Amino acid sequence: MAIIEHPASKANEITPLLSRGPMIEAPKHGKSVLYRALLCGFLVSLSFGVTQVPLIYVCRLMTCEVYYQTHPEPGPGSNRCSVREIEAGTSRTVALLSASTTICGVINLLITGWTMKKFGIKTGLLLSVFWPAARLAVQNIGVMVGGGNGIIIIQVSQIITILGGPSGYILALNSYVTEILEPDERTGALGKLQGCCFLGMSSAYLIGGTLSDAFGIIAPFRVTLVLFLGSCVYVLLALPRIPPTKAVASQASTGFAKFFGPLKIFTPQRWVLLGGRIETQYGMILLAIGVFMGVLATGYIPTLLQMYATDVYDFGTSENGYLISLNSFIRGLFLTLAFPKIISAGRKWFAGSTPSKPTDTAIPKDTAIPDIPHQQNDLAALEAMNDEEEPVEPPELVGERETFAFDLVYTRYSLLADGIFTGAAAFVSQGWQMYLVAVLIPLAAGTGSSAKGTILQMCSATERADALSAITLIEMIARLTTTSIFGLVFAAFAEIGKTYLVFICNAAVALVGFCVLLFSRFPPDGSRRFEEREDAEDAVTA
């Protein structure tokens, strides 16, 4: 990694003779640290995923138990749980479970972001892996109790997600990978990280279904508890600590803004064009809306595939395990192997057709030659400024402002492909075709990774942590919305026997997201951020 000040070999007439403050050196890490972070993503995702398939099946069994407490048992030879009322009730239970998990996950996301700023990324990651072990201990009790009380215990256990959960660990790992890599490597690495997480989920789905069939429905929950504890030990021993950056930590707010401050990054920003005209840019907020629509369209797909296959084609835990494992495995392979190469090739192609220029081509304010003080008070003020612990506005890394327009293009068209593949799932007529759908849908993966890479280019170096927190928060809110809305939509279509229409609804939302992203733009080449102090300077001049 480069030091934040410009190399001495590039000094020229505009190089400042006096520094505005001490330079901050970015931590240097080898490729081995990246590989250890990728392995961490695999292990933690494996831990989170083992209970996903059994949990849906457990909800179905418990709902079935509750149903037959007030209804007569069916005759011999029939599937006692294959009743429309039970299917609709299971959908509502799963939707409520997912919604409560997501609500608590949003709070956990905000707490994790604050923890990383205050104590470092590794501490935030460790807490996000430790507390799910406590949640699994409670869920073990709920599964053993069963029935309506078991459902209540499992629902209540989601409160522990406030202290640690999947949203926090995803944010922490994304931030960790971002900090140890150069700017041009981040988008591809974020895709690899997401791919490793999906590979872990793929293995987990397969293991969870197999364990429940071989050793009973309680076995996956006990194994997951051991996996989480092992992941805690791995994070503690394998990943080096990255201390919180003082420039970022000093921006921490207090009170309510401490948690929701990152969302300010999506506010429209003013940029000064080459001709001096000031223009308001809406690229970041439109990107956020597009990401929201993308998650809204695709976030329910893993659950939808399992519930559709269970209700329409009578898939059990093993079949659902194979189905969702295949889906995650293909998605993981695509993101790990193909996505970085597509991003790299696309950037080279764009560079050859329309060369990309740095966004901030104007000379940074930090490189301007300061006025030479003449009065004694001015000298004292200059000495006080140089004695500060950190610069007021730290300069950015070399190459930090480079723009890769292809990342945004990929975000758009991957969402379009998502809509096409998801809509095609509505035409499935046989059980084996569900596996074909599970293979096709992941070929449009990478929307989230490319969106994160894009927003990191749209913000400054000191805003990276807030940018990742904000975009992850948007994804969490979208996930909450999709599980709530499409869970109820699935229940409504299940009651009339037309569950395939849910795929059409998902596809329509994805197409709306694609249309929104068409209007998201990077700031024009040669423009620079409009500083608020320029207003004050203009007022003084006037």
C-alpha positions as CSV (number, residue, x, y, z in Angstrom):
1,M,0.0,0.0,0.0
2,A,1.2,3.5,-0.7
3,I,1.8,6.2,1.9
4,I,-0.9,8.9,1.8
5,E,1.5,11.7,0.8
6,H,2.7,12.0,-2.8
7,P,6.1,10.3,-3.4
8,A,9.1,12.5,-3.1
9,S,10.2,11.7,-6.7
10,K,7.1,13.6,-8.0
11,A,7.8,16.8,-6.1
12,N,7.4,19.9,-8.2
13,E,6.6,23.6,-8.0
14,I,3.3,23.1,-6.3
15,T,4.5,20.7,-3.7
16,P,3.9,22.2,-0.2
17,L,7.0,23.1,1.8
18,L,5.2,22.8,5.1
19,S,3.0,19.8,5.8
20,R,-0.5,20.4,7.2
21,G,-0.1,17.5,9.5
22,P,1.4,14.1,10.0
23,M,1.0,11.6,7.2
24,I,-0.9,8.4,7.7
25,E,0.5,5.3,6.4
26,A,-1.8,2.6,5.1
27,P,-1.1,-0.9,6.6
28,K,0.9,-3.2,4.4
29,H,-0.4,-6.8,4.1
30,G,0.6,-9.7,1.8
31,K,-1.7,-11.9,-0.3
32,S,-1.7,-14.4,2.5
33,V,-3.8,-12.1,4.6
34,L,-6.4,-11.8,1.7
35,Y,-6.5,-15.6,1.4
36,R,-7.0,-15.9,5.2
37,A,-9.9,-13.4,5.0
38,L,-11.4,-15.4,2.2
39,L,-11.1,-18.6,4.2
40,C,-12.7,-16.7,7.1
41,G,-15.7,-15.8,4.9
42,F,-16.0,-19.5,3.9
43,L,-15.9,-20.8,7.5
44,V,-18.3,-18.2,9.0
45,S,-20.8,-18.6,6.1
46,L,-20.6,-22.4,6.6
47,S,-21.5,-21.8,10.2
48,F,-24.5,-19.6,9.4
49,G,-25.8,-21.8,6.6
50,V,-26.0,-25.3,8.2
51,T,-29.3,-24.6,9.9
52,Q,-31.0,-22.7,7.0
53,V,-32.6,-25.7,5.3
54,P,-33.5,-27.5,8.5
55,L,-34.9,-24.3,10.0
56,I,-37.5,-24.0,7.3
57,Y,-38.4,-27.7,7.6
58,V,-38.6,-27.3,11.4
59,C,-41.0,-24.4,11.0
60,R,-43.2,-26.6,8.7
61,L,-43.2,-29.4,11.2
62,M,-44.1,-27.1,14.1
63,T,-46.8,-25.4,12.1
64,C,-48.1,-28.8,11.2
65,E,-48.2,-29.8,14.9
66,V,-50.1,-26.6,15.8
67,Y,-52.6,-27.2,12.9
68,Y,-53.6,-30.7,14.0
69,Q,-54.2,-29.6,17.6
70,T,-57.5,-28.1,16.3
71,H,-58.1,-30.3,13.2
72,P,-58.7,-34.0,12.7
73,E,-55.8,-36.2,11.5
74,P,-55.9,-37.1,7.8
75,G,-56.5,-40.7,6.7
76,P,-53.6,-43.2,6.2
77,G,-51.4,-42.9,3.1
78,S,-51.6,-39.1,2.8
79,N,-49.0,-36.5,3.5
80,R,-50.3,-35.0,6.7
81,C,-48.4,-31.7,6.3
82,S,-49.3,-31.2,2.7
83,V,-52.2,-28.9,3.3
84,R,-52.7,-25.4,1.9
85,E,-53.4,-23.9,5.3
86,I,-50.2,-25.4,6.7
87,E,-48.2,-24.2,3.6
88,A,-49.5,-20.7,4.1
89,G,-48.9,-20.8,7.8
90,T,-45.3,-22.0,7.3
91,S,-44.8,-19.1,4.8
92,R,-46.0,-16.6,7.3
93,T,-43.9,-18.1,10.1
94,V,-40.7,-18.1,7.9
95,A,-41.5,-14.5,6.8
96,L,-41.9,-13.3,10.4
97,L,-38.7,-15.2,11.3
98,S,-36.8,-13.6,8.5
99,A,-38.2,-10.2,9.2
100,S,-37.3,-10.3,12.9
101,T,-33.8,-11.5,11.9
102,T,-33.4,-8.7,9.5
103,I,-34.7,-6.0,11.9
104,C,-32.3,-7.1,14.6
105,G,-29.6,-7.5,11.9
106,V,-30.0,-3.8,10.9
107,I,-29.4,-2.8,14.5
108,N,-26.4,-5.1,14.6
109,L,-25.1,-3.6,11.4
110,L,-25.1,-0.2,12.9
111,I,-23.5,-1.4,16.2
112,T,-20.8,-3.3,14.2
113,G,-20.0,-0.2,12.2
114,W,-19.5,1.9,15.3
115,T,-17.5,-0.9,16.9
116,M,-15.1,-1.0,13.9
117,K,-14.6,2.7,14.1
118,K,-14.0,2.7,17.8
119,F,-12.0,-0.6,18.4
120,G,-11.0,-1.8,14.9
121,I,-12.4,-4.1,12.2
122,K,-11.2,-7.4,13.8
123,T,-13.0,-6.7,17.1
124,G,-16.3,-6.0,15.2
125,L,-15.8,-9.2,13.2
126,L,-15.1,-11.3,16.3
127,L,-18.2,-10.1,18.1
128,S,-20.3,-10.7,15.0
129,V,-19.2,-14.4,15.0
130,F,-19.3,-15.0,18.8
131,W,-22.9,-14.0,19.6
132,P,-24.6,-16.2,17.0
133,A,-23.2,-19.1,19.0
134,A,-25.4,-18.0,21.9
135,R,-28.4,-17.7,19.6
136,L,-27.9,-21.3,18.4
137,A,-27.9,-22.5,22.0
138,V,-31.4,-21.0,22.5
139,Q,-32.6,-22.4,19.1
140,N,-31.5,-25.9,20.2
141,I,-34.0,-25.5,23.1
142,G,-36.7,-24.4,20.8
143,V,-36.3,-27.3,18.5
144,M,-36.4,-29.8,21.4
145,V,-39.6,-28.1,22.8
146,G,-41.4,-28.1,19.4
147,G,-45.0,-27.0,18.6
148,G,-46.2,-23.4,19.1
149,N,-43.8,-22.9,22.1
150,G,-40.9,-24.0,20.0
151,I,-41.8,-21.4,17.3
152,I,-41.9,-18.7,19.9
153,I,-38.5,-19.6,21.4
154,I,-36.9,-19.6,18.0
155,Q,-38.5,-16.3,17.1
156,V,-37.4,-14.7,20.4
157,S,-33.8,-16.0,19.9
158,Q,-33.4,-13.6,17.0
159,I,-33.0,-10.7,19.5
160,I,-29.5,-11.9,20.1
161,T,-28.8,-11.0,16.5
162,I,-28.6,-7.4,17.7
163,L,-25.3,-8.1,19.3
164,G,-23.9,-10.3,16.5
165,G,-25.1,-11.7,13.2
166,P,-24.7,-12.2,9.5
167,S,-25.0,-8.5,8.6
168,G,-22.3,-7.5,11.0
169,Y,-19.8,-10.1,9.8
170,I,-20.4,-9.3,6.1
171,L,-19.8,-5.6,6.8
172,A,-16.7,-6.4,8.8
173,L,-15.2,-8.7,6.2
174,N,-15.9,-6.4,3.4
175,S,-14.2,-3.5,5.3
176,Y,-11.3,-5.8,6.1
177,V,-10.7,-6.7,2.5
178,T,-11.1,-3.1,1.4
179,E,-8.4,-1.9,3.8
180,I,-5.7,-4.4,2.9
181,L,-5.9,-4.0,-0.9
182,E,-5.1,-1.3,-3.5
183,P,-8.1,0.6,-5.0
184,D,-8.0,-1.3,-8.4
185,E,-8.1,-4.7,-6.7
186,R,-11.1,-4.1,-4.4
187,T,-14.1,-4.8,-6.7
188,G,-12.7,-8.2,-7.8
189,A,-11.7,-9.1,-4.3
190,L,-15.1,-8.2,-2.9
191,G,-16.5,-10.6,-5.5
192,K,-14.1,-13.3,-4.5
193,L,-15.1,-12.8,-0.8
194,Q,-18.8,-13.0,-1.7
195,G,-18.0,-16.1,-3.8
196,C,-16.3,-17.8,-0.9
197,C,-19.2,-17.0,1.3
198,F,-21.6,-18.6,-1.2
199,L,-19.3,-21.7,-1.4
200,G,-19.5,-21.9,2.4
201,M,-23.3,-21.6,2.2
202,S,-23.4,-24.3,-0.5
203,S,-21.5,-26.7,1.7
204,A,-23.6,-25.8,4.6
205,Y,-27.0,-26.4,2.9
206,L,-25.8,-29.9,1.8
207,I,-24.4,-30.7,5.3
208,G,-27.5,-29.4,7.0
209,G,-29.9,-31.5,5.0
210,T,-27.8,-34.6,5.3
211,L,-27.3,-34.3,9.0
212,S,-31.0,-33.8,9.6
213,D,-31.9,-36.9,7.6
214,A,-29.1,-39.1,9.2
215,F,-29.2,-38.0,12.8
216,G,-32.4,-36.1,13.3
217,I,-33.6,-32.5,13.0
218,I,-31.7,-31.4,16.1
219,A,-28.2,-32.5,14.8
220,P,-27.6,-29.4,12.4
221,F,-28.3,-27.0,15.3
222,R,-25.8,-28.7,17.6
223,V,-23.1,-28.9,14.9
224,T,-23.6,-25.2,14.0
225,L,-22.9,-24.3,17.6
226,V,-19.5,-26.0,17.4
227,L,-18.7,-24.4,14.1
228,F,-19.3,-20.9,15.4
229,L,-17.1,-21.4,18.4
230,G,-14.4,-22.8,16.0
231,S,-14.8,-19.7,13.7
232,C,-14.2,-17.4,16.7
233,V,-10.9,-19.1,17.4
234,Y,-9.9,-18.8,13.7
235,V,-10.7,-15.0,13.6
236,L,-8.8,-14.5,16.9
237,L,-5.6,-16.3,15.7
238,A,-5.5,-16.1,11.9
239,L,-6.4,-12.5,11.1
240,P,-4.0,-9.6,11.9
241,R,-5.5,-6.6,13.7
242,I,-6.1,-3.4,11.7
243,P,-6.2,-0.5,14.1
244,P,-8.9,2.1,13.6
245,T,-7.8,5.0,11.5
246,K,-7.7,8.2,13.6
247,A,-9.1,10.3,10.8
248,V,-12.1,8.1,10.5
249,A,-12.5,7.5,14.3
250,S,-12.6,11.3,14.8
251,Q,-15.7,11.6,12.6
252,A,-17.7,9.3,15.0
253,S,-20.9,11.1,16.0
254,T,-22.8,10.8,19.2
255,G,-26.4,10.0,20.0
256,F,-28.9,9.0,17.2
257,A,-26.6,10.2,14.4
258,K,-23.9,7.8,15.6
259,F,-25.8,4.9,14.1
260,F,-27.6,6.5,11.1
261,G,-24.8,8.9,10.1
262,P,-23.5,6.7,7.3
263,L,-26.7,7.2,5.4
264,K,-25.7,10.8,4.8
265,I,-23.3,9.6,2.2
266,F,-26.3,9.1,-0.2
267,T,-27.3,12.8,-0.1
268,P,-26.9,14.6,-3.4
269,Q,-23.4,16.2,-3.7
270,R,-22.3,19.3,-5.5
271,W,-19.3,19.1,-7.9
272,V,-17.4,21.8,-9.8
273,L,-17.1,21.1,-13.5
274,L,-14.1,22.0,-15.7
275,G,-15.8,25.2,-16.8
276,G,-16.4,26.3,-13.2
277,R,-20.1,25.5,-13.2
278,I,-21.5,23.8,-10.1
279,E,-23.7,20.8,-10.7
280,T,-25.6,18.5,-8.2
281,Q,-24.8,14.8,-8.7
282,Y,-27.3,12.1,-7.8
283,G,-25.2,9.1,-8.8
284,M,-24.8,7.7,-5.3
285,I,-28.5,7.9,-4.2
286,L,-29.6,6.4,-7.5
287,L,-27.1,3.6,-7.0
288,A,-28.5,3.0,-3.6
289,I,-32.1,2.8,-4.9
290,G,-30.9,0.4,-7.6
291,V,-29.2,-1.8,-5.1
292,F,-32.4,-1.7,-2.9
293,M,-34.5,-2.8,-5.9
294,G,-32.0,-5.5,-6.8
295,V,-32.0,-7.1,-3.3
296,L,-35.8,-6.7,-3.1
297,A,-36.1,-8.7,-6.3
298,T,-33.5,-11.4,-5.6
299,G,-33.2,-11.6,-1.7
300,Y,-36.2,-13.9,-1.4
301,I,-35.0,-16.3,-4.1
302,P,-33.2,-18.9,-1.9
303,T,-36.2,-19.2,0.4
304,L,-38.6,-19.1,-2.5
305,L,-36.8,-21.9,-4.3
306,Q,-37.1,-24.1,-1.3
307,M,-40.7,-23.3,-0.4
308,Y,-41.8,-23.6,-4.0
309,A,-40.1,-27.0,-4.5
310,T,-41.5,-28.2,-1.1
311,D,-45.1,-27.1,-1.8
312,V,-45.4,-28.0,-5.5
313,Y,-43.0,-30.9,-6.0
314,D,-42.9,-32.3,-2.4
315,F,-39.1,-31.8,-1.9
316,G,-37.8,-32.9,1.5
317,T,-34.8,-31.7,3.5
318,S,-32.4,-33.7,1.3
319,E,-33.8,-32.5,-2.0
320,N,-34.0,-28.9,-0.8
321,G,-30.4,-29.3,0.5
322,Y,-29.2,-30.4,-2.9
323,L,-31.2,-27.6,-4.6
324,I,-30.0,-24.7,-2.6
325,S,-26.5,-26.1,-2.3
326,L,-26.3,-26.3,-6.1
327,N,-27.5,-22.7,-6.4
328,S,-25.0,-21.4,-3.9
329,F,-22.2,-23.5,-5.3
330,I,-22.6,-22.2,-8.8
331,R,-23.0,-18.6,-7.5
332,G,-19.8,-19.1,-5.4
333,L,-17.8,-20.5,-8.4
334,F,-19.0,-17.7,-10.6
335,L,-18.1,-14.9,-8.2
336,T,-14.7,-16.5,-7.2
337,L,-13.5,-17.4,-10.7
338,A,-15.4,-15.6,-13.4
339,F,-16.5,-12.3,-11.8
340,P,-12.9,-10.9,-11.2
341,K,-11.9,-11.8,-14.7
342,I,-15.0,-10.2,-16.2
343,I,-14.4,-7.0,-14.2
344,S,-10.7,-6.9,-15.2
345,A,-11.5,-7.6,-18.9
346,G,-14.4,-5.0,-18.9
347,R,-12.2,-2.3,-17.4
348,K,-9.5,-2.9,-20.1
349,W,-12.1,-2.8,-22.8
350,F,-13.6,0.4,-21.5
351,A,-10.1,1.9,-21.1
352,G,-9.4,1.1,-24.8
353,S,-12.7,2.6,-26.1
354,T,-13.2,5.5,-23.7
355,P,-10.1,6.2,-21.6
356,S,-11.0,6.7,-17.9
357,K,-9.6,9.8,-16.2
358,P,-9.2,10.5,-12.5
359,T,-12.3,12.2,-11.1
360,D,-10.5,14.8,-9.1
361,T,-8.1,16.3,-11.7
362,A,-7.9,19.6,-10.1
363,I,-5.0,20.2,-7.7
364,P,-6.1,19.1,-4.3
365,K,-6.5,21.8,-1.6
366,D,-3.8,20.0,0.4
367,T,-1.1,20.7,-2.3
368,A,-1.6,24.4,-2.5
369,I,1.3,26.6,-1.3
370,P,0.3,28.2,2.0
371,D,0.4,31.9,2.5
372,I,3.7,32.8,4.2
373,P,2.8,34.2,7.6
374,H,4.1,37.6,8.5
375,Q,2.7,38.3,12.0
376,Q,3.7,36.7,15.2
377,N,0.1,35.5,15.8
378,D,0.1,33.9,12.4
379,L,3.3,32.0,13.2
380,A,1.8,30.7,16.4
381,A,-1.3,29.6,14.6
382,L,0.8,27.7,12.0
383,E,2.8,25.9,14.7
384,A,-0.4,24.9,16.5
385,M,-1.8,23.6,13.2
386,N,1.3,21.5,12.6
387,D,1.2,20.1,16.1
388,E,-2.2,18.6,15.6
389,E,-2.5,14.9,16.0
390,E,-4.0,14.4,12.6
391,P,-4.8,16.6,9.5
392,V,-8.2,18.2,9.3
393,E,-8.7,16.9,5.8
394,P,-6.3,14.0,5.2
395,P,-5.0,13.6,1.7
396,E,-6.1,10.5,-0.2
397,L,-4.1,7.5,-1.5
398,V,-2.4,7.8,-4.8
399,G,-4.8,6.5,-7.4
400,E,-7.8,6.6,-5.0
401,R,-9.8,8.9,-7.3
402,E,-9.4,6.6,-10.4
403,T,-12.8,5.8,-11.9
404,F,-13.7,2.4,-13.4
405,A,-16.9,3.0,-15.2
406,F,-17.4,-0.7,-16.1
407,D,-18.2,-1.5,-12.5
408,L,-21.4,0.5,-12.8
409,V,-22.2,-1.0,-16.2
410,Y,-21.9,-4.5,-14.8
411,T,-24.1,-3.6,-11.9
412,R,-26.9,-2.5,-14.3
413,Y,-26.9,-5.4,-16.6
414,S,-26.4,-8.1,-14.0
415,L,-29.6,-6.9,-12.5
416,L,-31.3,-7.1,-15.9
417,A,-30.1,-10.7,-16.3
418,D,-31.4,-11.4,-12.8
419,G,-34.9,-10.3,-13.9
420,I,-34.8,-12.5,-17.0
421,F,-33.6,-15.7,-15.3
422,T,-36.0,-15.2,-12.4
423,G,-38.9,-14.7,-14.6
424,A,-38.1,-17.8,-16.6
425,A,-38.5,-19.9,-13.4
426,A,-42.3,-19.3,-13.6
427,F,-42.4,-21.7,-16.5
428,V,-41.0,-24.7,-14.6
429,S,-43.4,-27.7,-15.0
430,Q,-41.3,-30.6,-13.5
431,G,-39.3,-31.1,-10.4
432,W,-36.0,-31.7,-12.1
433,Q,-36.3,-28.3,-13.8
434,M,-35.9,-26.6,-10.4
435,Y,-32.3,-27.7,-10.4
436,L,-31.9,-26.1,-13.8
437,V,-33.3,-22.8,-12.4
438,A,-30.8,-23.1,-9.5
439,V,-28.0,-23.3,-12.0
440,L,-29.1,-20.4,-14.3
441,I,-30.0,-17.7,-11.7
442,P,-26.4,-17.5,-10.2
443,L,-25.0,-16.6,-13.7
444,A,-26.3,-13.1,-13.1
445,A,-24.5,-12.8,-9.8
446,G,-22.2,-9.9,-8.8
447,T,-24.6,-7.0,-8.5
448,G,-23.8,-6.4,-4.9
449,S,-20.0,-6.7,-5.3
450,S,-19.9,-4.4,-8.3
451,A,-22.2,-1.9,-6.5
452,K,-19.8,-1.8,-3.5
453,G,-16.8,-1.4,-5.8
454,T,-18.7,1.5,-7.6
455,I,-19.6,3.3,-4.4
456,L,-16.1,3.1,-3.1
457,Q,-15.0,5.0,-6.2
458,M,-17.7,7.6,-5.7
459,C,-16.6,8.5,-2.2
460,S,-13.4,9.8,-0.6
461,A,-10.9,7.6,1.3
462,T,-12.1,8.7,4.7
463,E,-15.7,7.8,3.7
464,R,-15.0,4.2,2.8
465,A,-16.2,2.7,6.2
466,D,-19.4,4.8,6.1
467,A,-20.0,3.9,2.4
468,L,-19.8,0.2,3.1
469,S,-22.0,0.5,6.2
470,A,-24.5,2.6,4.2
471,I,-24.7,0.2,1.2
472,T,-24.9,-2.8,3.5
473,L,-27.7,-1.1,5.5
474,I,-29.6,-0.5,2.3
475,E,-29.3,-4.2,1.5
476,M,-30.5,-5.1,5.0
477,I,-33.5,-2.9,4.7
478,A,-34.3,-4.3,1.2
479,R,-33.9,-7.8,2.7
480,L,-36.3,-7.0,5.4
481,T,-38.8,-5.6,2.9
482,T,-38.5,-8.6,0.5
483,T,-39.0,-11.2,3.2
484,S,-42.0,-9.3,4.6
485,I,-43.6,-8.5,1.2
486,F,-42.8,-11.6,-0.8
487,G,-43.4,-13.9,2.2
488,L,-47.0,-12.6,2.3
489,V,-47.3,-12.6,-1.5
490,F,-46.2,-16.3,-1.5
491,A,-48.8,-17.1,1.1
492,A,-51.5,-15.3,-0.9
493,F,-50.6,-17.2,-4.1
494,A,-50.3,-20.5,-2.3
495,E,-53.8,-20.2,-1.0
496,I,-55.1,-19.9,-4.6
497,G,-52.7,-22.5,-6.0
498,K,-50.7,-20.1,-8.3
499,T,-47.3,-19.8,-6.5
500,Y,-45.4,-19.6,-9.7
501,L,-46.6,-15.9,-10.1
502,V,-44.1,-15.0,-7.3
503,F,-41.3,-15.4,-9.8
504,I,-43.0,-13.0,-12.2
505,C,-43.3,-10.4,-9.4
506,N,-39.6,-10.8,-8.5
507,A,-38.6,-10.4,-12.2
508,A,-40.7,-7.2,-12.5
509,V,-39.0,-5.6,-9.5
510,A,-35.5,-6.5,-11.0
511,L,-36.4,-4.7,-14.2
512,V,-37.5,-1.6,-12.3
513,G,-34.1,-1.6,-10.5
514,F,-32.3,-1.9,-13.9
515,C,-34.2,1.2,-15.2
516,V,-33.2,3.2,-12.1
517,L,-29.5,2.3,-12.5
518,L,-29.6,3.6,-16.0
519,F,-29.7,7.1,-14.6
520,S,-26.8,6.6,-12.1
521,R,-23.6,8.3,-13.3
522,F,-20.1,9.0,-12.1
523,P,-19.3,12.8,-11.8
524,P,-18.0,14.2,-15.2
525,D,-14.3,13.8,-16.0
526,G,-12.2,16.6,-14.7
527,S,-14.7,17.7,-12.0
528,R,-13.9,18.0,-8.3
529,R,-15.9,18.1,-5.1
530,F,-17.4,21.4,-4.1
531,E,-16.1,22.3,-0.7
532,E,-18.4,24.1,1.7
533,R,-15.6,26.5,2.6
534,E,-15.7,27.8,-1.0
535,D,-19.1,29.3,-0.2
536,A,-17.5,31.2,2.8
537,E,-14.6,32.3,0.6
538,D,-17.0,33.6,-2.0
539,A,-19.0,35.5,0.6
540,V,-15.8,37.1,2.0
541,T,-14.7,38.1,-1.5
542,A,-18.1,39.6,-2.2
